[in-house]
């Protein structure tokens, strides 16, 4: 290897450079890594359940309406006007009732007399109660109903109710804008938050659970706000306005009506307290069920292949049953509120009707006032009943809001540098300087690694599954933050660069291909959105995508779905390689990029990659050692440690870990067997005995 093509692996201690060994400890078990519970491909689990705190979450949800403060003020003013008109209406209708009643009574009294004379005659006849009733009425003996006055009163009532309806409609229109704008901003905040979260967060989150928070929970918040905000505001204003009118009409009846409020509050509070826990559990189980469904149907083919339909169905049934119980409990308990409120309201109605009737009979109140008060008593209990009936919806919405707030409150990745630095020249030189990294604080994974990769060099990383190969390239991408040391790209510490600038210089092809719903052209152009058709075709030809595209009915405009079911696994991998080719990065990361292509295609892609790697640094993670024979440096990892480094020929000559891997793939490894391996029955007997070499599976 020439000096210009030298790649170093060293540990720098006191200024010297020496052949490096990477000090590590054993790799932590998958799914048990650190605070976030998983590494690059670690296990995931349900997030810890957080106790529902209704008050703070509700206030925070309402606080998000502050951005729409102008419309909120207009909504409140319109609600005050609409409720005010509606509250005055029964009092006006009570006046109409008094006119009708006075006309009926006055027509039956002797004409030509005054009201005072009629009252005196009634008292003389011993009809004191009737005399008190007539004394309180505005009537003329011998005259019937004053239809002109009655008509004016009814027109006034009609105007009040029409005005209330118009103001209420305007209030609803503006409130709908407020709610939709708020939810729109909430969705935007969640999307921005997801882009700021570290990879560890997604390692521990089942995708179905995360999707449930982003979609189901936000939709539930939207519905809850839409259905409860207007009703709550109107109900509270109605209660206040009705209460004032009730005291104006009759303080005694108002006190009787208020006696039922403590009972209402007590019943509602006790029921709501029990149902809230059920709503939290309902949405938690919804996320759990969604996670299982997403997982089961993503791997539907494997479920079928291994005959695990019954197990998948059993798991679904179990989670569905838990969701059913939580949902039934939440709805049943909260559903008790409405009947309880109606029962208390009917008790209040009976008390008001009895006492009011006695007051009319004794002349203490007019019939119209009693009628108005009965309407007010209904209006007084109806908003309370409505609020109680919305308790389940409100609690469900706040429970969903808290799940969204938990996502918004999650720890974010370290922010980009305030004054980001960009390399003056983009050559792809990568340098690890005393890098240390661990997923768990007490379990080191990588310790004091120093490595230099010059432009144009290919660094291959090999080793058994789970050895930690992908961790190294994830550190270059800043998917995880270092515990110590630094990584330099073209002389600049990657922590001093904006992540977008860093990753724009890197092309990455993963073992797990990812395509989105769209045309083949769109999927290739994802690597460079402003690419021309000629550039896209050139990248496709370089990666041998062009040869199979022409066999498709619509060529480059063939639409593929998100799973790429209408193209083969190898063709999908070629498309992702073409995408990286088009991006023209200064640094390439290939994570088993040819694992899904056939041998002939693999040879073609290797030639294309050789051309692409010119003047670029390449990190290649490979299991198939045939793909990295020409690498400038091969790092062999075992259990999170770099145990060997060198070229292909050097490592074969050393007859160490790489030699064993190579022999396992191409010649069959030789292992010692500790016990007899029975052979097929026959006169020859056992085919191998203790100490006999046998080929091992590659």
MOQUI-V238537 format. One record per residue. N is the residue number from 0. RES is the residue in three letters. SS is DSSP state (2 for helix, 1 for strand, 0 for the rest). PHI is phi in degrees with one decimal (NA if undefined). Layout:
BEGIN
N|RES|SS|PHI ; N|RES|SS|PHI
END
This chain:
BEGIN
0|UNK|0|NA ; 1|UNK|0|-74.5 ; 2|UNK|2|-64.3 ; 3|UNK|2|-67.0 ; 4|UNK|2|-111.7 ; 5|UNK|0|-77.7 ; 6|UNK|0|-120.2 ; 7|UNK|1|-108.5 ; 8|UNK|1|-128.1 ; 9|UNK|1|-147.9 ; 10|UNK|0|-111.2 ; 11|UNK|0|-92.5 ; 12|UNK|0|-112.0 ; 13|UNK|0|-111.6 ; 14|UNK|0|90.7 ; 15|UNK|0|-95.7 ; 16|UNK|0|-119.1 ; 17|UNK|0|-141.8 ; 18|UNK|1|-53.8 ; 19|UNK|0|-95.6 ; 20|UNK|0|-123.2 ; 21|UNK|0|-97.4 ; 22|UNK|1|-76.5 ; 23|UNK|0|-141.8 ; 24|UNK|0|-115.0 ; 25|UNK|0|-63.2 ; 26|UNK|0|-71.6 ; 27|UNK|0|-66.4 ; 28|UNK|0|-57.9 ; 29|UNK|0|-62.9 ; 30|UNK|0|82.3 ; 31|UNK|0|-131.0 ; 32|UNK|0|-103.3 ; 33|UNK|0|58.8 ; 34|UNK|0|-61.3 ; 35|UNK|0|-95.6 ; 36|UNK|0|80.4 ; 37|UNK|0|-176.3 ; 38|UNK|0|-95.8 ; 39|UNK|0|-59.1 ; 40|UNK|0|-129.5 ; 41|UNK|0|-72.5 ; 42|UNK|0|-69.4 ; 43|UNK|0|-126.8 ; 44|UNK|0|-153.1 ; 45|UNK|0|-69.3 ; 46|UNK|0|-67.1 ; 47|UNK|0|-62.1 ; 48|UNK|0|-73.3 ; 49|UNK|0|-107.5 ; 50|UNK|0|-63.0 ; 51|UNK|0|-72.0 ; 52|UNK|0|-117.9 ; 53|UNK|2|-63.3 ; 54|UNK|2|-58.2 ; 55|UNK|2|-59.7 ; 56|UNK|2|-67.2 ; 57|UNK|2|-65.3 ; 58|UNK|2|-65.0 ; 59|UNK|2|-67.1 ; 60|UNK|2|-65.1 ; 61|UNK|2|-65.4 ; 62|UNK|2|-60.9 ; 63|UNK|2|-69.9 ; 64|UNK|2|-76.1 ; 65|UNK|2|-59.4 ; 66|UNK|2|-64.8 ; 67|UNK|2|-106.3 ; 68|UNK|2|-59.6 ; 69|UNK|2|-64.0 ; 70|UNK|2|-68.6 ; 71|UNK|2|-62.7 ; 72|UNK|2|-61.7 ; 73|UNK|2|-63.5 ; 74|UNK|2|-61.8 ; 75|UNK|2|-63.9 ; 76|UNK|2|-63.7 ; 77|UNK|2|-64.8 ; 78|UNK|2|-65.5 ; 79|UNK|2|-61.7 ; 80|UNK|2|-64.5 ; 81|UNK|2|-63.0 ; 82|UNK|2|-68.1 ; 83|UNK|2|-60.4 ; 84|UNK|2|-61.1 ; 85|UNK|2|-66.4 ; 86|UNK|2|-72.2 ; 87|UNK|2|-71.8 ; 88|UNK|2|-52.7 ; 89|UNK|2|-59.5 ; 90|UNK|2|-65.3 ; 91|UNK|2|-67.9 ; 92|UNK|2|-65.3 ; 93|UNK|2|-62.1 ; 94|UNK|2|-63.9 ; 95|UNK|2|-64.2 ; 96|UNK|2|-62.4 ; 97|UNK|2|-62.4 ; 98|UNK|2|-64.4 ; 99|UNK|2|-66.7 ; 100|UNK|2|-64.3 ; 101|UNK|2|-65.1 ; 102|UNK|2|-65.9 ; 103|UNK|2|-66.4 ; 104|UNK|2|-68.8 ; 105|UNK|2|-64.4 ; 106|UNK|2|-65.2 ; 107|UNK|0|-89.9 ; 108|UNK|0|-93.7 ; 109|UNK|0|-63.6 ; 110|UNK|0|-73.6 ; 111|UNK|0|86.2 ; 112|UNK|0|-112.4 ; 113|UNK|0|-93.4 ; 114|UNK|2|-63.1 ; 115|UNK|2|-65.0 ; 116|UNK|2|-65.3 ; 117|UNK|2|-64.5 ; 118|UNK|2|-63.7 ; 119|UNK|2|-65.3 ; 120|UNK|2|-64.0 ; 121|UNK|2|-66.7 ; 122|UNK|2|-68.5 ; 123|UNK|2|-66.0 ; 124|UNK|0|-85.9 ; 125|UNK|0|82.1 ; 126|UNK|0|-101.0 ; 127|UNK|2|-64.5 ; 128|UNK|2|-62.2 ; 129|UNK|2|-67.6 ; 130|UNK|2|-63.2 ; 131|UNK|2|-64.0 ; 132|UNK|2|-63.8 ; 133|UNK|2|-65.8 ; 134|UNK|2|-63.1 ; 135|UNK|2|-84.6 ; 136|UNK|0|-92.9 ; 137|UNK|0|-96.0 ; 138|UNK|0|-142.2 ; 139|UNK|0|-121.9 ; 140|UNK|0|-54.3 ; 141|UNK|0|89.0 ; 142|UNK|0|-99.4 ; 143|UNK|0|-89.2 ; 144|UNK|0|-71.1 ; 145|UNK|0|-85.1 ; 146|UNK|2|-67.4 ; 147|UNK|2|-65.3 ; 148|UNK|2|-65.0 ; 149|UNK|2|-63.3 ; 150|UNK|2|-62.4 ; 151|UNK|2|-64.3 ; 152|UNK|2|-65.2 ; 153|UNK|2|-65.5 ; 154|UNK|2|-63.2 ; 155|UNK|2|-62.7 ; 156|UNK|2|-64.4 ; 157|UNK|2|-60.9 ; 158|UNK|2|-61.3 ; 159|UNK|2|-62.0 ; 160|UNK|2|-70.4 ; 161|UNK|2|-64.2 ; 162|UNK|2|-61.6 ; 163|UNK|2|-62.4 ; 164|UNK|2|-65.3 ; 165|UNK|2|-63.8 ; 166|UNK|2|-63.7 ; 167|UNK|2|-66.8 ; 168|UNK|2|-64.2 ; 169|UNK|2|-62.6 ; 170|UNK|2|-61.4 ; 171|UNK|2|-62.8 ; 172|UNK|2|-63.1 ; 173|UNK|2|-67.0 ; 174|UNK|2|-64.5 ; 175|UNK|2|-61.9 ; 176|UNK|2|-63.3 ; 177|UNK|2|-61.5 ; 178|UNK|2|-65.5 ; 179|UNK|2|-66.1 ; 180|UNK|2|-65.3 ; 181|UNK|2|-65.4 ; 182|UNK|2|-67.9 ; 183|UNK|2|-58.8 ; 184|UNK|2|-67.9 ; 185|UNK|2|-63.2 ; 186|UNK|2|-61.2 ; 187|UNK|2|-63.4 ; 188|UNK|2|-63.9 ; 189|UNK|2|-65.4 ; 190|UNK|2|-62.0 ; 191|UNK|2|-63.4 ; 192|UNK|2|-63.8 ; 193|UNK|2|-59.8 ; 194|UNK|2|-74.8 ; 195|UNK|2|-100.9 ; 196|UNK|1|-81.9 ; 197|UNK|0|-74.4 ; 198|UNK|2|-62.5 ; 199|UNK|2|-60.0 ; 200|UNK|2|-61.0 ; 201|UNK|2|-75.7 ; 202|UNK|2|-61.8 ; 203|UNK|0|-97.8 ; 204|UNK|0|-106.6 ; 205|UNK|0|-58.7 ; 206|UNK|2|-61.0 ; 207|UNK|2|-64.4 ; 208|UNK|2|-65.3 ; 209|UNK|2|-66.6 ; 210|UNK|2|-63.3 ; 211|UNK|2|-63.5 ; 212|UNK|2|-68.2 ; 213|UNK|2|-75.5 ; 214|UNK|2|-107.8 ; 215|UNK|2|-60.1 ; 216|UNK|2|-68.4 ; 217|UNK|2|-67.2 ; 218|UNK|2|-61.9 ; 219|UNK|2|-66.8 ; 220|UNK|2|-61.7 ; 221|UNK|2|-61.3 ; 222|UNK|2|-64.4 ; 223|UNK|2|-64.8 ; 224|UNK|2|-62.8 ; 225|UNK|2|-62.6 ; 226|UNK|2|-88.9 ; 227|UNK|2|-105.9 ; 228|UNK|2|-59.4 ; 229|UNK|2|-62.8 ; 230|UNK|2|-66.3 ; 231|UNK|2|-65.0 ; 232|UNK|2|-62.0 ; 233|UNK|2|-63.6 ; 234|UNK|2|-65.5 ; 235|UNK|2|-64.9 ; 236|UNK|2|-66.2 ; 237|UNK|2|-63.6 ; 238|UNK|2|-58.7 ; 239|UNK|2|-64.1 ; 240|UNK|2|-65.2 ; 241|UNK|2|-64.3 ; 242|UNK|2|-61.6 ; 243|UNK|2|-62.6 ; 244|UNK|2|-64.7 ; 245|UNK|2|-64.3 ; 246|UNK|2|-70.1 ; 247|UNK|2|-66.1 ; 248|UNK|2|-74.1 ; 249|UNK|0|-156.9 ; 250|UNK|2|-58.7 ; 251|UNK|2|-64.0 ; 252|UNK|2|-65.8 ; 253|UNK|2|-63.3 ; 254|UNK|2|-64.6 ; 255|UNK|2|-61.1 ; 256|UNK|2|-66.4 ; 257|UNK|2|-74.5 ; 258|UNK|2|-60.2 ; 259|UNK|2|-80.3 ; 260|UNK|2|-64.6 ; 261|UNK|2|-57.0 ; 262|UNK|2|-64.2 ; 263|UNK|2|-62.5 ; 264|UNK|2|-62.4 ; 265|UNK|2|-63.1 ; 266|UNK|2|-63.7 ; 267|UNK|2|-62.5 ; 268|UNK|2|-62.6 ; 269|UNK|2|-65.8 ; 270|UNK|2|-70.4 ; 271|UNK|2|-62.9 ; 272|UNK|2|-61.3 ; 273|UNK|2|-77.3 ; 274|UNK|2|-77.4 ; 275|UNK|2|-62.2 ; 276|UNK|2|-61.7 ; 277|UNK|2|-68.2 ; 278|UNK|2|-68.5 ; 279|UNK|2|-60.1 ; 280|UNK|2|-65.5 ; 281|UNK|2|-59.6 ; 282|UNK|2|-74.4 ; 283|UNK|2|-66.5 ; 284|UNK|2|-69.6 ; 285|UNK|2|-62.1 ; 286|UNK|2|-62.5 ; 287|UNK|2|-63.7 ; 288|UNK|2|-65.0 ; 289|UNK|2|-61.4 ; 290|UNK|2|-61.4 ; 291|UNK|2|-65.5 ; 292|UNK|2|-62.6 ; 293|UNK|2|-61.0 ; 294|UNK|2|-67.7 ; 295|UNK|2|-66.3 ; 296|UNK|2|-84.9 ; 297|UNK|2|-66.0 ; 298|UNK|0|-103.2 ; 299|UNK|2|-61.2 ; 300|UNK|2|-64.5 ; 301|UNK|2|-66.6 ; 302|UNK|2|-59.5 ; 303|UNK|2|-69.1 ; 304|UNK|2|-61.3 ; 305|UNK|0|-90.6 ; 306|UNK|0|62.2 ; 307|UNK|0|-104.3 ; 308|UNK|2|-61.2 ; 309|UNK|2|-64.7 ; 310|UNK|2|-64.9 ; 311|UNK|2|-64.6 ; 312|UNK|2|-66.3 ; 313|UNK|2|-65.3 ; 314|UNK|2|-64.2 ; 315|UNK|2|-61.4 ; 316|UNK|2|-62.2 ; 317|UNK|2|-65.5 ; 318|UNK|2|-69.6 ; 319|UNK|2|-64.2 ; 320|UNK|2|-65.2 ; 321|UNK|2|-64.0 ; 322|UNK|2|-66.0 ; 323|UNK|2|-60.5 ; 324|UNK|2|-63.8 ; 325|UNK|2|-65.7 ; 326|UNK|2|-66.8 ; 327|UNK|2|-62.2 ; 328|UNK|2|-62.4 ; 329|UNK|2|-64.4 ; 330|UNK|2|-70.6 ; 331|UNK|2|-66.7 ; 332|UNK|2|-64.5 ; 333|UNK|2|-68.3 ; 334|UNK|2|-69.3 ; 335|UNK|2|-70.7 ; 336|UNK|2|-61.0 ; 337|UNK|2|-61.0 ; 338|UNK|2|-60.3 ; 339|UNK|2|-63.2 ; 340|UNK|2|-65.9 ; 341|UNK|2|-63.6 ; 342|UNK|2|-63.1 ; 343|UNK|2|-65.4 ; 344|UNK|2|-63.7 ; 345|UNK|2|-66.9 ; 346|UNK|2|-60.9 ; 347|UNK|2|-63.2 ; 348|UNK|2|-62.5 ; 349|UNK|2|-63.3 ; 350|UNK|2|-61.5 ; 351|UNK|2|-64.3 ; 352|UNK|2|-64.9 ; 353|UNK|2|-67.8 ; 354|UNK|2|-66.2 ; 355|UNK|2|-64.2 ; 356|UNK|2|-62.6 ; 357|UNK|2|-64.4 ; 358|UNK|2|-67.4 ; 359|UNK|2|-67.2 ; 360|UNK|2|-63.7 ; 361|UNK|0|-94.6 ; 362|UNK|0|80.7 ; 363|UNK|0|-75.3 ; 364|UNK|0|-144.1 ; 365|UNK|0|-85.3 ; 366|UNK|2|-63.4 ; 367|UNK|2|-63.9 ; 368|UNK|2|-66.4 ; 369|UNK|2|-65.2 ; 370|UNK|2|-60.9 ; 371|UNK|2|-62.3 ; 372|UNK|2|-66.7 ; 373|UNK|2|-62.9 ; 374|UNK|2|-63.7 ; 375|UNK|2|-66.1 ; 376|UNK|2|-64.7 ; 377|UNK|2|-67.3 ; 378|UNK|2|-63.9 ; 379|UNK|2|-74.3 ; 380|UNK|2|-81.8 ; 381|UNK|2|-61.9 ; 382|UNK|2|-60.8 ; 383|UNK|2|-62.9 ; 384|UNK|2|-65.5 ; 385|UNK|2|-64.4 ; 386|UNK|2|-61.5 ; 387|UNK|2|-64.9 ; 388|UNK|2|-68.6 ; 389|UNK|0|-86.8 ; 390|UNK|2|-59.8 ; 391|UNK|2|-66.0 ; 392|UNK|2|-65.8 ; 393|UNK|2|-65.0 ; 394|UNK|2|-64.7 ; 395|UNK|2|-63.1 ; 396|UNK|2|-64.7 ; 397|UNK|2|-68.7 ; 398|UNK|2|-61.1 ; 399|UNK|2|-66.4 ; 400|UNK|2|-61.0 ; 401|UNK|2|-65.2 ; 402|UNK|2|-63.4 ; 403|UNK|2|-69.4 ; 404|UNK|2|-64.6 ; 405|UNK|2|-60.7 ; 406|UNK|2|-67.4 ; 407|UNK|2|-67.8 ; 408|UNK|0|-92.0 ; 409|UNK|0|-62.1 ; 410|UNK|0|-62.5 ; 411|UNK|1|-92.1 ; 412|UNK|0|-68.8 ; 413|UNK|0|-59.4 ; 414|UNK|0|-62.8 ; 415|UNK|0|-63.6 ; 416|UNK|0|-59.4 ; 417|UNK|0|-62.6 ; 418|UNK|0|-120.8 ; 419|UNK|0|-63.9 ; 420|UNK|0|-115.3 ; 421|UNK|0|-121.8 ; 422|UNK|0|-57.1 ; 423|UNK|0|-66.3 ; 424|UNK|0|-125.4 ; 425|UNK|0|-102.5 ; 426|UNK|0|-110.6 ; 427|UNK|0|90.9 ; 428|UNK|0|-80.5 ; 429|UNK|1|-117.8 ; 430|UNK|1|-136.2 ; 431|UNK|1|-92.5 ; 432|UNK|1|-118.9 ; 433|UNK|1|49.1 ; 434|UNK|1|-78.6 ; 435|UNK|1|-129.8 ; 436|UNK|1|-152.1 ; 437|UNK|0|-151.3 ; 438|UNK|0|-83.5 ; 439|UNK|1|-114.8 ; 440|UNK|0|-59.1 ; 441|UNK|0|-96.1 ; 442|UNK|1|-131.7 ; 443|UNK|0|-61.9 ; 444|UNK|0|-114.7 ; 445|UNK|1|-120.5 ; 446|UNK|1|-131.2 ; 447|UNK|1|52.7 ; 448|UNK|1|-95.6 ; 449|UNK|1|-122.9 ; 450|UNK|1|-155.0 ; 451|UNK|1|-125.4 ; 452|UNK|1|-123.4 ; 453|UNK|0|-82.0 ; 454|UNK|0|-57.5 ; 455|UNK|0|87.0 ; 456|UNK|0|-88.8 ; 457|UNK|1|-113.1 ; 458|UNK|1|-104.7 ; 459|UNK|1|-99.0 ; 460|UNK|1|-120.0 ; 461|UNK|1|-126.0 ; 462|UNK|1|151.5 ; 463|UNK|0|-67.1 ; 464|UNK|0|-59.8 ; 465|UNK|0|86.2 ; 466|UNK|0|-78.1 ; 467|UNK|0|106.8 ; 468|UNK|2|-65.9 ; 469|UNK|2|-67.1 ; 470|UNK|2|-59.5 ; 471|UNK|2|-60.0 ; 472|UNK|2|-72.4 ; 473|UNK|2|-65.3 ; 474|UNK|2|-67.7 ; 475|UNK|2|-63.8 ; 476|UNK|0|-76.7 ; 477|UNK|0|61.4 ; 478|UNK|0|-71.9 ; 479|UNK|0|-130.9 ; 480|UNK|0|-97.4 ; 481|UNK|0|-72.3 ; 482|UNK|0|-86.2 ; 483|UNK|1|-160.2 ; 484|UNK|1|79.9 ; 485|UNK|1|-154.4 ; 486|UNK|1|-119.9 ; 487|UNK|1|-106.5 ; 488|UNK|1|-122.2 ; 489|UNK|0|53.6 ; 490|UNK|0|84.1 ; 491|UNK|1|-118.3 ; 492|UNK|1|-62.5 ; 493|UNK|2|-64.0 ; 494|UNK|2|-72.8 ; 495|UNK|2|-92.5 ; 496|UNK|0|-102.4 ; 497|UNK|0|-67.8 ; 498|UNK|2|-57.6 ; 499|UNK|2|-63.8 ; 500|UNK|2|-67.2 ; 501|UNK|2|-61.6 ; 502|UNK|2|-74.1 ; 503|UNK|2|-68.5 ; 504|UNK|0|-92.1 ; 505|UNK|1|-118.5 ; 506|UNK|1|-106.2 ; 507|UNK|1|-130.7 ; 508|UNK|1|-121.9 ; 509|UNK|0|-94.6 ; 510|UNK|0|-66.3 ; 511|UNK|0|-89.3 ; 512|UNK|0|-71.9 ; 513|UNK|0|-133.4 ; 514|UNK|0|-126.5 ; 515|UNK|0|-109.7 ; 516|UNK|0|-64.6 ; 517|UNK|1|166.6 ; 518|UNK|1|-80.6 ; 519|UNK|2|-61.8 ; 520|UNK|2|-59.8 ; 521|UNK|2|-63.2 ; 522|UNK|2|-67.1 ; 523|UNK|2|-70.1 ; 524|UNK|2|-68.2 ; 525|UNK|0|-59.6 ; 526|UNK|0|-75.7 ; 527|UNK|0|-158.8 ; 528|UNK|0|-64.7 ; 529|UNK|0|-97.2 ; 530|UNK|0|-67.9 ; 531|UNK|0|-84.6 ; 532|UNK|2|-63.0 ; 533|UNK|2|-64.9 ; 534|UNK|2|-65.3 ; 535|UNK|2|-64.8 ; 536|UNK|2|-66.6 ; 537|UNK|2|-64.7 ; 538|UNK|2|-65.2 ; 539|UNK|2|-66.5 ; 540|UNK|2|-67.9 ; 541|UNK|2|-65.8 ; 542|UNK|0|-105.9 ; 543|UNK|0|63.7 ; 544|UNK|0|-77.0 ; 545|UNK|2|-59.0 ; 546|UNK|2|-69.1 ; 547|UNK|2|-95.2 ; 548|UNK|2|-65.3 ; 549|UNK|0|-67.8 ; 550|UNK|0|-84.6 ; 551|UNK|0|-85.8 ; 552|UNK|0|-61.8 ; 553|UNK|0|-109.6 ; 554|UNK|2|58.8 ; 555|UNK|2|-68.5 ; 556|UNK|2|-95.6 ; 557|UNK|0|-67.0 ; 558|UNK|1|-87.6 ; 559|UNK|1|-114.4 ; 560|UNK|0|-83.3 ; 561|UNK|0|-63.7 ; 562|UNK|0|-91.0 ; 563|UNK|0|60.9 ; 564|UNK|0|-72.8 ; 565|UNK|0|-97.1 ; 566|UNK|0|-132.5 ; 567|UNK|0|-75.6 ; 568|UNK|2|-62.8 ; 569|UNK|2|-65.5 ; 570|UNK|2|-66.5 ; 571|UNK|2|-62.0 ; 572|UNK|2|-67.0 ; 573|UNK|2|-62.8 ; 574|UNK|2|-63.6 ; 575|UNK|2|-69.2 ; 576|UNK|2|-68.0 ; 577|UNK|2|-61.3 ; 578|UNK|2|-60.9 ; 579|UNK|2|-68.5 ; 580|UNK|2|-59.3 ; 581|UNK|2|-64.3 ; 582|UNK|2|-66.1 ; 583|UNK|0|50.4 ; 584|UNK|0|-82.0 ; 585|UNK|0|-88.0 ; 586|UNK|1|-135.6 ; 587|UNK|1|-110.8 ; 588|UNK|1|-126.0 ; 589|UNK|1|-117.2 ; 590|UNK|1|-102.6 ; 591|UNK|0|52.8 ; 592|UNK|0|-69.8 ; 593|UNK|0|-114.8 ; 594|UNK|0|-69.6 ; 595|UNK|0|-109.4 ; 596|UNK|0|-107.9 ; 597|UNK|0|-74.6 ; 598|UNK|2|-61.4 ; 599|UNK|2|-64.2 ; 600|UNK|2|-65.3 ; 601|UNK|2|-60.2 ; 602|UNK|2|-64.0 ; 603|UNK|2|-64.3 ; 604|UNK|2|-66.0 ; 605|UNK|2|-62.0 ; 606|UNK|2|-63.4 ; 607|UNK|2|-65.7 ; 608|UNK|2|-67.0 ; 609|UNK|2|-60.6 ; 610|UNK|2|-67.7 ; 611|UNK|2|-67.5 ; 612|UNK|0|-75.2 ; 613|UNK|0|-60.2 ; 614|UNK|0|61.1 ; 615|UNK|0|-131.3 ; 616|UNK|1|-82.1 ; 617|UNK|1|-128.3 ; 618|UNK|1|-109.4 ; 619|UNK|1|-117.8 ; 620|UNK|1|-95.7 ; 621|UNK|0|-142.3 ; 622|UNK|0|-100.0 ; 623|UNK|0|-85.0 ; 624|UNK|2|-67.4 ; 625|UNK|2|-64.8 ; 626|UNK|2|-84.0 ; 627|UNK|2|-127.6 ; 628|UNK|0|-62.8 ; 629|UNK|0|-93.3 ; 630|UNK|0|-65.9 ; 631|UNK|0|-70.2 ; 632|UNK|1|-148.5 ; 633|UNK|1|-117.2 ; 634|UNK|1|-103.0 ; 635|UNK|1|-105.2 ; 636|UNK|1|-113.5 ; 637|UNK|1|-142.0 ; 638|UNK|0|51.8 ; 639|UNK|0|80.6 ; 640|UNK|1|-119.1 ; 641|UNK|1|-86.7 ; 642|UNK|1|-98.2 ; 643|UNK|1|-149.5 ; 644|UNK|1|-151.8 ; 645|UNK|1|155.4 ; 646|UNK|0|-83.6 ; 647|UNK|2|-58.9 ; 648|UNK|2|-66.8 ; 649|UNK|2|-63.1 ; 650|UNK|2|-71.2 ; 651|UNK|2|-65.2 ; 652|UNK|2|-66.7 ; 653|UNK|2|-71.5 ; 654|UNK|0|53.5 ; 655|UNK|0|-107.9 ; 656|UNK|2|-62.1 ; 657|UNK|2|-64.7 ; 658|UNK|2|-60.0 ; 659|UNK|2|-65.5 ; 660|UNK|2|-62.5 ; 661|UNK|2|-64.4 ; 662|UNK|2|-63.6 ; 663|UNK|2|-62.7 ; 664|UNK|2|-84.6 ; 665|UNK|2|-112.6 ; 666|UNK|0|-126.4 ; 667|UNK|0|92.9 ; 668|UNK|0|-73.0 ; 669|UNK|1|-109.1 ; 670|UNK|1|-129.5 ; 671|UNK|0|-89.4 ; 672|UNK|0|-103.0 ; 673|UNK|0|-83.1 ; 674|UNK|0|-147.6 ; 675|UNK|0|-62.3 ; 676|UNK|1|-107.3 ; 677|UNK|0|-65.8 ; 678|UNK|0|-98.5 ; 679|UNK|0|-66.3 ; 680|UNK|0|-62.2 ; 681|UNK|0|158.3 ; 682|UNK|0|-66.1 ; 683|UNK|0|-72.5 ; 684|UNK|0|73.7 ; 685|UNK|0|-58.8 ; 686|UNK|0|-87.0 ; 687|UNK|1|-150.9 ; 688|UNK|0|-124.6 ; 689|UNK|0|-55.3 ; 690|UNK|0|83.9 ; 691|UNK|0|-84.5 ; 692|UNK|0|-68.2 ; 693|UNK|1|-135.1 ; 694|UNK|1|-65.8 ; 695|UNK|0|-97.4 ; 696|UNK|0|-69.6 ; 697|UNK|0|-83.0
END
